[in-house]
Amino acid sequence: MNLLFICSKNRLRSPTAEAIFSGYPDIEAIGAGTNADSETPVSGDLIEWADVIFAMERSHKRKITQQHLSLLKDKKVAVLDIPDRYPYMDSELIALLKRRVAQYLPSQIEQ
C-alpha cells in the first residue's frame, strides 16, 4: 500500500510520517509539501502513486484539491489535524501519527 503524507514544507511532519510508516510491512510511504520551497513538492505523479493520501491540516487538503482535483476523484484523502509544532521524529508526533493513521488503516497499523 502506498501512503502519501502532505504538510507545508516537507521538513518535519511528513518526513517523520514517511520514516515511521516505511518500516511497516507492505507499506511504502512518501512525504511531500504544498509549498513551492518544499523538500519534495506534491506532484501529479505522487498523487497517482498513492493509494491513500494523508494531509496534516485542512489547508493542505484544500491546496492539493485545487491543484490536482481530476487526479483525486478515486483517492481517499484524510486530514490528520496535526499542527506544525513538532520537531522531526518527536515522540509525541510519532504517537499522534500512529494513532490518527490507524483510524484509517486499522489492519495495517499497530499503535
C-alpha positions in Angstrom: 0.0 0.0 0.0 1.3 3.4 -1.0 0.8 6.2 1.6 1.4 9.9 0.7 1.8 12.3 3.7 1.5 16.0 2.9 2.4 19.0 5.0 3.6 22.5 4.1 7.4 22.3 3.5 8.1 18.5 3.9 10.7 19.1 6.6 9.1 17.9 9.9 5.7 16.2 9.9 5.6 14.4 6.6 9.2 13.2 6.7 8.5 11.8 10.2 5.5 10.0 8.9 7.5 8.7 5.9 10.2 7.4 8.2 7.7 5.7 10.6 5.4 4.1 8.1 8.0 3.0 5.7 9.0 0.5 8.4 5.7 -1.4 8.2 5.4 -4.5 6.1 3.7 -4.0 2.7 3.7 -0.2 3.1 5.6 2.4 1.1 5.4 6.0 2.4 6.5 9.3 0.9 6.2 12.8 2.3 5.6 15.9 0.3 4.9 19.5 0.8 2.4 22.0 -0.7 4.7 25.0 -0.7 6.9 25.8 -3.7 10.1 25.6 -1.5 9.2 22.1 -0.2 11.9 19.5 0.0 9.7 17.3 -2.2 6.8 19.3 -3.7 3.4 17.5 -4.2 3.1 16.4 -7.8 0.6 14.7 -10.0 2.9 11.6 -10.1 2.8 11.3 -6.4 -0.9 11.7 -6.2 -1.3 9.0 -8.8 1.1 6.7 -7.0 -0.7 7.0 -3.6 -3.4 4.6 -2.5 -4.2 6.8 0.5 -3.3 10.5 0.9 -2.9 12.0 4.4 -2.9 15.8 4.8 -1.6 17.1 8.1 -4.1 20.0 8.0 -7.3 21.0 6.2 -5.4 23.7 4.3 -3.1 21.1 2.8 -6.2 19.1 1.6 -7.6 22.3 0.0 -4.4 23.1 -1.8 -4.0 19.6 -3.3 -7.7 19.6 -4.2 -7.3 22.9 -6.0 -4.2 21.8 -7.9 -5.0 18.1 -8.6 -8.8 17.7 -8.5 -9.0 15.4 -11.5 -6.4 13.0 -10.1 -8.2 12.8 -6.7 -11.6 11.5 -7.9 -10.8 7.9 -6.9 -8.5 8.7 -4.0 -9.0 8.7 -0.3 -7.8 11.9 1.2 -7.8 12.0 5.0 -7.0 15.0 7.2 -5.0 14.1 10.3 -5.4 17.5 12.1 -1.7 17.6 13.2 -0.5 21.2 13.7 3.0 22.4 12.7 4.5 22.5 16.2 6.6 19.3 16.4 10.2 18.7 15.6 11.3 15.9 13.3 10.8 12.5 14.9 9.4 14.0 18.1 8.0 11.2 20.3 4.6 13.0 20.7 4.4 13.5 16.9 5.1 9.8 16.3 2.4 8.7 18.7 -0.1 11.1 17.2 0.7 9.9 13.7 0.3 6.3 14.6 -3.0 6.9 16.4 -4.5 9.0 13.7 -3.4 6.9 10.7 -4.6 3.7 12.5 -8.1 5.1 12.3 -8.0 4.8 8.5 -5.8 1.7 8.2 -6.5 -0.4 11.3 -5.4 -3.7 9.9 -2.1 -2.4 8.7 -1.0 -0.1 11.5 -0.4 -1.2 15.1 -0.5 1.5 17.7 
